[in-house]
Amino acid sequence: MLRRLLPVLLLAPTVVSAETLAIDPVHTRVMVAASHAGFSQAMGVASGSHGQVDYDDGWANAKVDVTVRMQKLDFGDAGWNRAVLKLLDADRFTEAHFVSERVTPRDANHAEICGTLTLHGVSKPLCMDATLNALKRHPMPPFRRTAGFSATAKLDRFDYGITEWPTVIGREVELRIEIEASRGIGAPKADTPSEPEPVETPTP
């Protein structure tokens, strides 16, 4: 019996499933930039994102599912924050959500990740250029296996029904995402730094 089964077992396809890593809300940031009346690029950063990344030692089975809390978007000024949150109707649409549907590798460390972005209550296709920065054991306790990614994309805010102030805020919005994701159940706890760091003032 074993002799008959052995060839079948050897020829059976190997199912490789990607490892699920929880997005670390402390070390994950989403940056947005748009033209400020043609004078400069107004930049804001959102913290507190959550979700998961599925990744093994290659892009073949990679997936990402990330949720961004709109109320955590910070442009570094209280007035700017109020204006942007009003523009985004953030009290009503409290989160933005991206889930990948296709990953196209370019090389071992780079890929195009395409999926659906839901923003301002509208869902549209979005593709991002992604870079794998590292996949290894984190050097700080509790020494979780951690992956780090950078990704960039551009979108037209009018596609998502965000059309107010067209002469002040540009239509094209640049996105930059820095993600750390670690092995474990739920979101990883923040690392304990070896030296004191400045305390961030929470944003509304």
The 8 nearest C-alpha neighbors of each residue, nearest first, counted from 0:
[[1, 3, 2, 4, 5, 6, 7, 8],
 [2, 0, 4, 3, 5, 6, 8, 7],
 [1, 3, 0, 5, 4, 6, 7, 8],
 [2, 4, 0, 1, 5, 6, 7, 8],
 [3, 5, 1, 7, 2, 6, 8, 0],
 [4, 6, 8, 7, 2, 3, 1, 9],
 [7, 5, 9, 8, 4, 10, 3, 2],
 [8, 6, 10, 4, 5, 9, 11, 3],
 [9, 7, 5, 11, 6, 10, 4, 12],
 [8, 10, 6, 7, 11, 5, 12, 4],
 [11, 9, 7, 8, 6, 12, 5, 13],
 [10, 12, 8, 9, 7, 13, 6, 14],
 [13, 11, 14, 10, 9, 8, 15, 7],
 [14, 12, 15, 11, 10, 9, 16, 8],
 [13, 15, 12, 16, 11, 17, 60, 59],
 [16, 14, 13, 17, 60, 55, 59, 12],
 [15, 17, 14, 18, 60, 55, 54, 53],
 [18, 16, 55, 54, 53, 60, 19, 61],
 [17, 19, 54, 53, 55, 20, 16, 182],
 [18, 20, 53, 52, 17, 54, 51, 21],
 [19, 21, 182, 181, 52, 180, 51, 53],
 [22, 20, 51, 180, 181, 186, 185, 50],
 [21, 23, 180, 51, 50, 49, 179, 24],
 [22, 24, 180, 25, 179, 187, 26, 186],
 [25, 23, 47, 48, 27, 26, 49, 22],
 [26, 24, 23, 27, 189, 47, 46, 28],
 [27, 25, 24, 23, 179, 28, 178, 177],
 [26, 28, 178, 24, 177, 179, 25, 23],
 [29, 27, 46, 177, 45, 176, 30, 44],
 [28, 30, 176, 45, 44, 175, 177, 31],
 [29, 31, 44, 175, 43, 174, 176, 45],
 [30, 32, 174, 43, 173, 42, 44, 175],
 [33, 31, 42, 173, 41, 172, 40, 43],
 [34, 32, 172, 40, 41, 169, 171, 168],
 [33, 35, 40, 169, 37, 168, 39, 36],
 [34, 36, 168, 37, 39, 38, 167, 41],
 [37, 35, 167, 38, 168, 34, 166, 169],
 [36, 38, 35, 34, 39, 169, 40, 167],
 [39, 37, 36, 35, 34, 40, 41, 167],
 [40, 38, 35, 34, 37, 41, 36, 33],
 [39, 41, 34, 33, 35, 32, 42, 38],
 [40, 42, 32, 33, 35, 34, 39, 43],
 [43, 41, 32, 31, 40, 74, 33, 30],
 [42, 44, 74, 73, 31, 30, 72, 32],
 [43, 45, 30, 73, 72, 29, 31, 28],
 [46, 44, 72, 29, 71, 28, 73, 30],
 [45, 47, 28, 48, 71, 27, 44, 24],
 [46, 48, 24, 25, 49, 68, 71, 45],
 [49, 47, 67, 24, 66, 46, 68, 27],
 [50, 48, 66, 22, 24, 65, 47, 23],
 [51, 49, 65, 22, 64, 66, 21, 48],
 [52, 50, 21, 22, 64, 20, 63, 65],
 [51, 53, 63, 20, 62, 19, 54, 21],
 [52, 54, 19, 62, 61, 18, 17, 20],
 [55, 53, 61, 17, 18, 52, 60, 19],
 [54, 56, 17, 18, 57, 53, 61, 60],
 [57, 55, 54, 58, 134, 17, 59, 107],
 [58, 56, 55, 59, 107, 54, 60, 61],
 [57, 59, 61, 60, 104, 54, 102, 56],
 [60, 58, 57, 61, 102, 104, 103, 55],
 [61, 59, 17, 58, 54, 62, 16, 53],
 [60, 62, 54, 58, 53, 59, 17, 102],
 [63, 61, 53, 52, 99, 60, 54, 64],
 [62, 64, 52, 99, 98, 51, 53, 65],
 [63, 65, 98, 51, 50, 97, 52, 99],
 [66, 64, 50, 97, 49, 96, 63, 51],
 [65, 67, 96, 49, 48, 95, 50, 94],
 [68, 66, 48, 95, 94, 69, 96, 65],
 [69, 67, 94, 70, 71, 48, 93, 66],
 [68, 70, 94, 71, 93, 72, 89, 67],
 [69, 71, 72, 68, 203, 89, 93, 84],
 [72, 70, 45, 69, 68, 46, 73, 202],
 [71, 73, 45, 44, 70, 69, 43, 74],
 [72, 74, 43, 44, 75, 80, 45, 71],
 [75, 73, 43, 76, 80, 42, 79, 44],
 [74, 76, 73, 77, 43, 80, 79, 42],
 [77, 75, 79, 78, 74, 80, 73, 81],
 [76, 78, 80, 79, 81, 75, 74, 73],
 [79, 77, 81, 80, 76, 82, 83, 74],
 [78, 80, 82, 76, 81, 77, 83, 74],
 [79, 81, 77, 83, 78, 82, 74, 84],
 [80, 82, 78, 84, 79, 83, 85, 77],
 [81, 83, 79, 85, 80, 84, 86, 78],
 [84, 82, 86, 80, 85, 81, 79, 87],
 [83, 85, 87, 89, 81, 86, 82, 88],
 [84, 86, 88, 82, 83, 87, 81, 89],
 [87, 85, 83, 84, 88, 82, 163, 161],
 [86, 88, 84, 89, 85, 83, 119, 161],
 [89, 87, 85, 86, 90, 91, 84, 92],
 [88, 90, 92, 93, 87, 84, 91, 69],
 [91, 89, 88, 93, 92, 84, 70, 85],
 [90, 92, 89, 88, 93, 119, 87, 120],
 [93, 91, 89, 119, 94, 90, 88, 120],
 [92, 94, 89, 69, 90, 91, 68, 70],
 [95, 93, 68, 69, 67, 92, 96, 66],
 [94, 96, 118, 67, 117, 66, 68, 69],
 [95, 97, 66, 117, 116, 65, 67, 94],
 [98, 96, 116, 65, 115, 64, 117, 66],
 [97, 99, 64, 114, 115, 63, 65, 100],
 [100, 98, 114, 63, 113, 62, 101, 112],
 [99, 101, 114, 113, 98, 102, 115, 62],
 [102, 100, 113, 99, 112, 114, 103, 62],
 [101, 103, 112, 111, 113, 104, 110, 61],
 [102, 104, 111, 110, 112, 105, 101, 58],
 [105, 103, 110, 106, 58, 109, 111, 102],
 [106, 104, 110, 109, 103, 107, 111, 108],
 [105, 107, 109, 108, 104, 110, 58, 103],
 [106, 108, 109, 57, 105, 104, 58, 110],
 [107, 109, 131, 106, 130, 110, 132, 105],
 [110, 108, 130, 106, 105, 129, 107, 104],
 [111, 109, 104, 105, 129, 103, 128, 112],
 [110, 112, 128, 103, 127, 102, 129, 104],
 [111, 113, 102, 127, 126, 101, 110, 128],
 [114, 112, 126, 101, 99, 125, 100, 127],
 [113, 115, 99, 100, 98, 125, 124, 126],
 [114, 116, 124, 123, 97, 98, 125, 122],
 [117, 115, 97, 123, 122, 96, 125, 124],
 [116, 118, 122, 96, 121, 95, 120, 97],
 [117, 119, 95, 120, 121, 116, 159, 122],
 [120, 118, 121, 92, 159, 87, 117, 160],
 [119, 121, 118, 117, 92, 122, 159, 95],
 [122, 120, 117, 118, 159, 119, 123, 160],
 [121, 123, 117, 116, 115, 118, 120, 124],
 [122, 124, 116, 115, 125, 117, 121, 159],
 [125, 123, 115, 114, 116, 126, 122, 113],
 [124, 126, 114, 113, 115, 116, 123, 127],
 [127, 125, 113, 112, 114, 152, 111, 124],
 [128, 126, 152, 112, 151, 111, 129, 150],
 [127, 129, 111, 150, 151, 110, 112, 152],
 [130, 128, 150, 110, 149, 109, 111, 127],
 [131, 129, 109, 149, 148, 108, 132, 150],
 [130, 132, 148, 108, 133, 147, 109, 149],
 [133, 131, 147, 148, 130, 149, 134, 108],
 [134, 132, 147, 146, 131, 135, 148, 145],
 [135, 133, 146, 145, 147, 132, 136, 144],
 [134, 136, 144, 145, 137, 133, 146, 143],
 [135, 137, 144, 143, 142, 145, 138, 134],
 [136, 138, 142, 143, 139, 145, 144, 135],
 [139, 137, 142, 136, 140, 143, 141, 135],
 [140, 138, 142, 137, 141, 190, 191, 143],
 [141, 139, 142, 138, 190, 143, 137, 191],
 [140, 142, 143, 139, 137, 190, 138, 188],
 [143, 141, 140, 137, 139, 138, 136, 144],
 [144, 142, 137, 136, 141, 145, 182, 181],
 [143, 145, 136, 135, 182, 181, 137, 142],
 [146, 144, 181, 135, 180, 134, 137, 143],
 [145, 147, 134, 180, 133, 179, 181, 135],
 [146, 148, 179, 133, 132, 178, 131, 180],
 [147, 149, 131, 178, 132, 130, 177, 179],
 [150, 148, 177, 130, 176, 129, 178, 131],
 [151, 149, 129, 176, 128, 175, 127, 130],
 [152, 150, 175, 128, 127, 174, 176, 129],
 [151, 153, 127, 174, 173, 128, 126, 175],
 [154, 152, 173, 172, 174, 171, 155, 151],
 [153, 155, 172, 171, 156, 173, 152, 125],
 [154, 156, 171, 170, 157, 158, 172, 153],
 [155, 157, 158, 161, 159, 170, 154, 171],
 [156, 158, 160, 161, 162, 159, 155, 170],
 [159, 157, 156, 155, 160, 161, 123, 154],
 [158, 160, 157, 156, 121, 161, 119, 118],
 [159, 161, 157, 158, 162, 156, 119, 121],
 [162, 160, 157, 156, 159, 163, 87, 86],
 [161, 163, 157, 160, 165, 164, 156, 170],
 [162, 164, 165, 161, 86, 168, 166, 157],
 [163, 165, 167, 166, 168, 162, 86, 169],
 [166, 164, 167, 168, 163, 169, 162, 170],
 [167, 165, 164, 168, 36, 169, 35, 163],
 [166, 168, 36, 164, 165, 35, 169, 34],
 [169, 167, 35, 34, 165, 36, 164, 166],
 [170, 168, 34, 33, 171, 165, 167, 35],
 [169, 171, 155, 156, 172, 157, 168, 165],
 [172, 170, 155, 169, 154, 33, 156, 173],
 [173, 171, 33, 154, 153, 32, 155, 170],
 [172, 174, 153, 32, 31, 152, 33, 171],
 [175, 173, 31, 152, 151, 30, 153, 172],
 [174, 176, 151, 30, 150, 29, 31, 152],
 [175, 177, 29, 150, 149, 28, 30, 178],
 [176, 178, 149, 28, 27, 148, 29, 150],
 [179, 177, 27, 148, 147, 176, 149, 180],
 [178, 180, 147, 23, 27, 146, 26, 22],
 [181, 179, 22, 21, 20, 23, 146, 145],
 [182, 180, 145, 20, 21, 144, 143, 183],
 [183, 181, 20, 144, 143, 21, 145, 19],
 [182, 184, 185, 181, 21, 20, 187, 186],
 [185, 183, 186, 21, 182, 187, 20, 181],
 [186, 184, 21, 183, 187, 22, 182, 20],
 [185, 187, 21, 23, 22, 188, 184, 24],
 [188, 186, 23, 185, 189, 181, 21, 183],
 [187, 189, 190, 186, 23, 25, 24, 191],
 [188, 190, 25, 191, 187, 23, 26, 24],
 [191, 189, 192, 188, 139, 140, 141, 187],
 [190, 192, 189, 193, 140, 139, 194, 188],
 [193, 191, 194, 190, 195, 196, 139, 189],
 [192, 194, 191, 195, 196, 190, 139, 140],
 [195, 193, 192, 196, 191, 197, 190, 198],
 [196, 194, 192, 193, 197, 198, 191, 190],
 [195, 197, 198, 194, 192, 193, 199, 191],
 [198, 196, 199, 195, 200, 194, 192, 201],
 [197, 199, 196, 200, 195, 201, 192, 194],
 [200, 198, 201, 197, 202, 196, 46, 25],
 [199, 201, 202, 198, 197, 203, 75, 73],
 [202, 200, 199, 203, 71, 198, 73, 46],
 [201, 203, 71, 200, 73, 70, 72, 77],
 [202, 70, 201, 71, 72, 73, 80, 77]]
